[in-house]
Amino acid sequence: MNDEFRIETDTMGEMRVPSAALYGAQTARALANFPISGRRFPRSFIRALGLIKSAAARVNGRQGHLPADRAAAIEAAAEQVAEGRHDAEFAIDIFQTGSGTSTNMNANEVIGRLARAHPNDAVNRGQSSNDVIPSALHIAAAQSVSERLFPAMRQLGASLGRKAEEFHDIVKIGRTHLQDAVPIRMGQEFGGYARQVEASRERIAAALAGIYELPLGGTAVGTGLNAPPGFARETIAEIASRTGLPFVEAPNHFEAQAARDAVCFLSGALRTYAVALTKIANDIRWLGSGPRCGLGELKLPAVQPGSSIMPGKVNPVIAESLLMVGAQVMGNDATISWCAAAGNFELNAMMPVMAYDLLDSIELLANGSRNFAEKLVDGLEADRGRAEGLVEQSLAMGTVLAPEIGYEKAAALVKEAYATGRTIREVARERSGLPEERLMELLEPQSQV
């Protein structure tokens, strides 16, 4: 054998492993078995995996299940993994064994080699892939939401809130069924967008309650076989202390390992936020359509040329980017939902792709929200003249006359205005029978919002 490879063995026999690799035979087998997509577990998941191994080693040492020096070495090596110092060693494809056993053993082998400890007997002591992988998924998701998504959502909500205040005194036409409706303040419209973001954050926060319950300690099927008494509780307490998040041992390990309902629920809340962002982004790009032949009530920041053939054209590219984020997150949720439903008996064998898609959704929504706030919402300007001019042209101005002259007479005025191309104000002067002073009072846009 040349210097590029070494021979390692596992329960299936010998396996060639690159000489410089920290991983061992089981990882090498997985790399050979799953040349599917080139997609790997993200940094957030590897960090969570390292955290679990580190906390478990500390507890095993404290409880006397590992010699103190060996436990300390494993803990130190696992911390290196958590910090990202060996990410290149985690190259197994997402489309692998459904329990994530390959990636759990990948971590055990890397940490074991660094600490000169047995991957199974020492690094994996008191654990199983079946409780480690879903626990890592929950930890990574909770940390990513807390550290990445929530700050981005707060930033976007604040940006929309500032525009709600800035645009408060601008009266524009409301629209229902894509048709002109009664007037609304532009600030009220943006206040609605800000509340959508806030409400989505509340829904995601509610979904985290199930994510904070960790399956760790259930080992293979939920019975806790080979996990020492108190191991799960103490290890999870370590994890909670280090992350500052309220992780607890799952009250029912059979549910926590057999089902991925909490992941499905969180994904649904993320999907709902993606739906909200899609609505907001679509509204804003429509309100900014034109600049001369569209609605044109908003002026969107110009960030890049919009056409290779039409000089001077500027497109709403930031909004379009966010729309694609929404589409991807909704697709991820469809995958996660199907995978959650496809569990069998005491294990869901779809966990790697669920983890990949859930963490992808969190990252996309965080980046998309922040980018939308900074590159579009913060720079939005309102075209006051355009917005207020459209109010005067709207046939929906006839709505305010109905209580005074009756619905049918008001409808007749609207039809005449439409047929003749005149404003409601002009036709009402001739047909309503209302005094000019009263008519002006009723048709004042500010009084209608």
C-alpha positions, 0 to 999 in steps of 0.5 A, a space after each residue: 500500500 502506498 503512502 496515500 492510504 492506510 488500512 483500517 478495519 471495522 466489523 465488516 473488514 478492511 477499508 482503505 482510508 486516506 492517510 491524512 484523514 482523521 476519519 476511519 473505515 466507517 466514514 470511508 465506506 459511507 463516502 464510497 456508498 453515497 456519491 449522490 449530491 455533493 451536499 453536506 451537513 451545514 456548519 450549524 449541524 456539525 457544531 451541534 454534533 460536536 457539542 453533544 459529544 463534548 457534553 457527553 464526554 464530560 458527563 461520562 467522566 464525571 459519572 466515572 464511566 470513562 477515565 478522567 484523562 480520556 474523557 477530557 481528551 474526548 471533550 477537547 477533541 469534540 470542542 475542536 469539531 464544534 468550533 469548525 476546525 475539522 469541517 473538511 473531515 465531514 464530507 458524507 453526502 446528505 443522501 445517506 443512511 436515513 438514521 444519520 448513522 454514517 455521520 454520527 460515526 464520522 464524528 465518533 471516528 474523527 474525535 476518537 482519532 484526535 483523542 486516541 479513544 475508541 469511536 464506539 466504546 468511548 466517544 459514543 458511550 451512552 449514545 446511539 445514532 438514533 438519539 444523537 442525530 435528532 438531538 443534533 438537528 434540534 440543537 442546530 435548528 434552535 441555535 440557528 433560529 436564535 442566532 440568525 433568523 430572529 435577529 434578521 426578522 427583528 431587523 426587517 420588522 423594524 425597517 418596515 415599521 420605520 416606513 410605516 411611520 414615514 409614510 403615515 400621512 400619505 393617503 393612497 388608494 386601497 385595492 381588493 381583488 386587484 381593483 380600486 377600493 377605498 383609501 388607506 394610509 400608506 403607513 397603515 399598509 406598511 404597518 400591516 407588513 411589519 405585523 406580518 413579520 412580527 406574527 411570524 416570529 411569534 409563531 416560530 417561537 411557539 414552534 421552538 417549544 418542541 425543538 427544545 425537547 431533546 431525544 438524547 438518552 433514548 439510545 436505539 429505540 427509546 428505552 435508554 438501553 446502555 445509557 447510564 442513569 442520569 446520563 441524558 439529564 446531565 448531558 442535556 443540562 450541559 448543552 443548555 448551559 453552554 448554548 444558553 437555550 432551554 433544552 430539556 430531556 424529552 418527556 417521552 423518548 418513544 415519541 421523541 425518536 419515532 416521530 419528527 413532529 416537532 421538526 415538521 411543526 417548526 418547518 410549517 412556521 418557517 413556511 408561513 413566514 416564507 408565505 408572508 415574505 412572498 406577499 410583502 415582496 410581491 406587494 412592494 414590487 407591484 406598488 413600485 411597478 413602472 416607473 411611468 406606466 405602472 402603479 408607481 406609488 413607490 420608488 424602489 432603490 436601483 441596485 443594478 441594471 435591469 436589462 441587456 437590451 433596454 437601456 436605463 431599465 431597473 428591475 425589482 431584483 431584491 424583491 425577486 430574490 426574496 420570492 425565490 427564497 420563499 419558493 425554496 422554503 415552501 419546497 423544503 417544507 413539502 419535503 420535510 412534511 413527506 419525510 416526517 410522515 414516512 417514519 416507521 415504528 421506532 425510527 424516522 429514517 429520513 433525518 439527514 435530508 430533513 435536517 438539511 432542508 430545515 437548516 437551509 430554510 432557516 438560513 435562507 429566511 435569515 439572509 433573505 430577510 436581512 438583504 430585503 431590509 437593507 437593500 430594498 425596504 430601507 431605501 424605499 421612497 413614496 411618490 406622494 403625488 402619484 399616490 394621492 392623484 390615484 385616490 382622486 381618480 378612483 371610482 371607489 370614492 363613490 363608496 362614501 356617498 352611499 350612506 348619504 344618497 343611497 347605494 343605488 344612486 351612488 352606484 349610478 354615479 360610479 357607472 356614469 363616472 366610469 363611462 365618461 372618464 370623469 371623477 366621482 367628484 365631478 359627477 357628484 356635483 351634478 347628480 348627487 343633490 348634496 351641497 358643495 360643502 357637504 360633498 367636499 367634506 365627504 370626498 376629503 381622502 383624509 376623512 376616509 382613513 
